[in-house]
Amino acid sequence: MAISLTHKAAERVEKYLKNRGKGLGLRLGVKTTGCSGMAYTLEFVDEALPEDQVFECYGIKIMIDPKSLVYIDGTELDFEKEGLNEGFKFNNPNVKAECGCGESFTV
């Protein structure tokens, strides 16, 4: 089981944490929502929870709860900038389908 970041994503997370002035790393997860069933969650965290699985990539700690890990195992988090739009992109090998708006997915 593993979660990884691209170099660009790691640089962006590091920049956010530095601007924030504190933080242990990034929490990734999933929640039930949207027309396809699940959506990704992403937040900056100051401490890991006891049940978290912790991964490290390019010096960035990534925390994931065990229930979410089942759906996002093997995912690579990337950061893309296209014109005026920028954001994190989940490259999840487990996704079977995505909704038309790209906000939710099915495993």
C-alpha positions in Angstrom: 0.0 0.0 0.0 1.4 3.4 -1.0 0.4 6.9 -1.8 2.9 9.2 -3.6 3.3 12.8 -4.7 4.9 14.1 -7.8 7.8 16.6 -7.3 5.5 19.5 -8.4 2.8 18.5 -5.8 5.4 18.1 -3.1 6.8 21.6 -3.8 3.3 23.1 -3.7 2.5 21.4 -0.4 5.8 22.5 1.1 5.0 26.1 0.0 1.5 25.9 1.5 2.8 24.6 4.8 5.5 27.3 4.9 3.0 30.1 4.2 0.7 28.6 6.8 3.5 28.8 9.4 2.9 25.3 10.8 1.8 21.8 9.8 2.9 18.2 9.9 1.7 17.4 6.4 -1.3 16.6 4.2 -4.4 14.4 4.9 -6.0 12.6 1.9 -9.2 10.8 2.1 -12.6 10.1 0.4 -16.1 11.0 1.3 -19.5 9.8 0.0 -20.9 12.4 -2.3 -21.5 13.5 -5.9 -23.2 11.7 -8.8 -20.6 8.9 -9.0 -20.5 8.1 -5.3 -17.1 9.3 -3.9 -15.1 12.5 -3.8 -11.5 13.2 -2.6 -10.8 15.2 0.5 -7.5 17.1 1.0 -6.5 19.1 4.0 -3.4 20.3 5.8 -2.9 18.8 9.3 -0.9 19.7 12.4 -0.8 16.2 13.9 -1.5 12.6 12.9 -4.4 10.6 14.4 -3.6 7.3 16.0 -5.4 5.3 13.2 -3.7 7.2 10.4 -1.5 5.4 7.9 1.5 7.7 7.3 3.4 7.8 4.1 6.3 10.1 3.2 7.3 11.4 -0.2 9.9 14.1 -1.0 9.9 14.9 2.7 6.1 15.5 2.9 4.1 13.4 5.3 0.8 12.1 3.9 -1.8 10.9 6.4 -4.7 8.6 5.4 -7.4 6.9 7.4 -7.6 3.2 6.9 -11.1 3.3 5.4 -10.0 5.8 2.7 -6.8 3.9 1.9 -8.8 1.0 0.4 -10.1 3.4 -2.3 -7.0 5.4 -3.0 -4.2 2.9 -2.5 -1.6 3.4 -5.3 -2.8 7.0 -6.0 -0.3 9.7 -7.1 -1.1 13.3 -6.2 0.0 15.8 -8.8 -0.2 19.5 -9.1 -1.2 21.1 -12.4 -1.3 24.6 -13.6 -3.1 25.4 -16.9 -3.7 29.1 -17.7 -5.4 30.7 -14.7 -6.5 27.3 -13.3 -4.4 25.4 -10.9 -4.9 22.6 -8.5 -4.2 19.1 -7.2 -5.0 16.1 -9.4 -5.5 12.6 -8.1 -4.1 9.9 -10.4 -6.0 6.9 -8.9 -5.5 3.5 -10.6 -8.6 2.2 -8.8 -11.1 4.5 -10.5 -13.6 2.7 -12.7 -15.6 5.8 -13.7 -15.9 9.5 -13.1 -18.8 11.8 -13.3 -19.0 14.3 -16.2 -18.0 17.3 -14.0 -15.0 15.4 -12.6 -16.0 16.0 -9.0 -16.7 12.4 -8.0 -15.7 8.8 -8.9 -16.5 5.2 -8.6 -14.2 2.4 -7.6 
